Amino acid sequence: MKKVALIFPGQGSQYVGMGKDIYDRSSAAREIFQEANEALGYDLTSLCFHGPEENLKLTANTQPAILTASVAALRMMQAEREIVPLSAAGHSLGEYGALVAAGGLRFRDAVRIVHLRGKFMQEAVPVGVGAMAAIMGMAGPEVEALCKEAAQGEILAPANFNSPGQIAISGHTTAVKRAVETVAKQAGKKAVLLPVSAPFHCPLMRPAAERLREALDQAEVGDLHFPVISNVEADFYPGKERIKDLLYRQVEHPVRWEESMQKLISLGPALVLEVGPGKVLSGLLRRISREVPSANVEDGATWEKVQGLL
């Protein structure tokens, strides 16, 4: 068995029908969907498989849906093959999937928390007041300087350091638009407003973080069976005692994904598997490093391909 690392997707990977093929294939996956329904008190399974899309896109539903589909994919994989991960990481919401995989959080607690996380994030800022944009062709220090210049007394900050030359910014809508206009005037650089429902991973999310703290306090945490990398510090969790604090801080701090992937690669995995809907993170990894091959597992067909790589 090759040395494998796991990465778990965040918001933006959802689509109607996600997890259906895995559900039909695996009893272990069906148990996860049923556990999610029971923990949430509504039929998340039907929402994942049949929509409607406008309801699935609501962040309070999107977050538990992606987490459930991701953990269901992992349980299918584990039921069919012995997989002993070197490490795991997750992008924003995906960090909960990584912690469930490693035993740091129970799935039942995690799916309940991310439902509240989505609700609190959406309610933290009135619709239209906050926005996000993707900045291409600029390095981290350039983006930080751009945010300072365009803020003009408002909140604007780097939110996701995704890969070289791809950084998302987040803050007040007017400040984000000023930054986009500034970038548009520079040759070889590009800025695109993102279709998000709230300005994630910036100080505008502090009210959401404070509300989430109470939900996190009610969760049980366990010892990690293998190393997990935190978004906030781009380093391995030192132990279960930091899980709640780092998840609380993550809400308003940037996702240091490029650094996190460099840390993951330093362990020497032969293969990195993106577990859950979509393959956005696999694409980012190829931009970060060509050293390690990657693949995604979101249904039976992708899992069959991956087994050949294992």
Secondary structure by P-SEA (a helix, b strand, c coil): ccbbbbbbccccccccccaaaaaaccaaaaaaaaaaaaaacccaaaaaccccccccccaaaaaaaaaaaaaaaaaaaaaccccccccccccccaaaaaaaaaccccaaaaaaaaaaaaaaaaacccccccbbbbbccccaaaaaaaaaaacccbbbbbcccccccbbbbbccaaaaaaaaaaaaacccccccccccccccccccaaaaaaaaaaaaaabbbbcccbbbbbcccccccccccaaaaaaaaccccccaaaaaaaaaacccccbbbbcccccaaaaaaaaacccbbbbbbccaaaaaaaaaac
